[in-house]
Amino acid sequence: MSLENKINEAVKAAMKEKNRVALDALRAVKAQILLQKTEGKGTELTEEQEVAILQRMVKQRRDSAQQFSAQNREDLAEVENAQIEVIEKFLPEQLSPEELIAEIERIIAETGAAGPQDLGKVMGVATKSLAGKSDGKSISETARRLLAAL
């Protein structure tokens, strides 16, 4: 079942449950998927594109929640955090910090990286192989830390 179909089913369930937060988050995801499809050639989205949309939406909501918290608007931050939880249910299983370190160490060995100057090489491979399993910020921070230790 495609992500779009899963989202449609979840929208129906949220409507039946009268879950406003989930409904808002799911409608936003659905809108982004439709927008992406119409901007392209009108073809179906690949799984990587769908994951990228979801990750972008989670990142936007995290940024918004941080800004709301900084402005002492916890009520709005809570809504953003609740929407993050709904959207994350459709993302692939995220790597734990230990698993991320192991994967990046494997990539460093695979690429033959010798230090921080090889960050670009490592990031190129890491972002492709870990797409959807971890966010770019975590990948970058971990790669920098491991390369600096070489």
C-alpha positions, 0 to 999 in steps of 0.5 A: 500500500502506498503512503498516499493510501495509508494517509487516506485511511488514517484521515478516515480513522481520524475523522471517525475518532474526531482526533483534530490534531491527527486530522490536521497533520494528516491533511497537511501530509496529504496536501504536500503529497498532492503538491509534489505530484502536481509539480512533477510529471503527474506520476506516482512518487517514489518511496524516497520522495515520500520519506523526504516529504515526511522528514521535511514536515517533521523538521518544520514542525520541530523548528516551529515547536522550538520557536513557540517554546522560546516565546513561551507559547507552550500551547502551540508547541504542544500542538506541533509536537503532537503532529510530529508524533502523528507524522513519524508513524509513517516514517521508517524505523529510525536508527538508534544513536548506537546504530547510527554510529555503527553505520557511519563507522562502516561508511567511513571505512568503506570510503577510506575517509582519513579525517575531517577533510573527507566529510563530503565523501562520507556525507554523500554516501551516508545521506543516500544509504541512511535516507529515512532512517535518520535525519541529516542533522544527526548524520552530519553531527555524528560523521563530524565527530567520528572523523575528528577522532581519526 
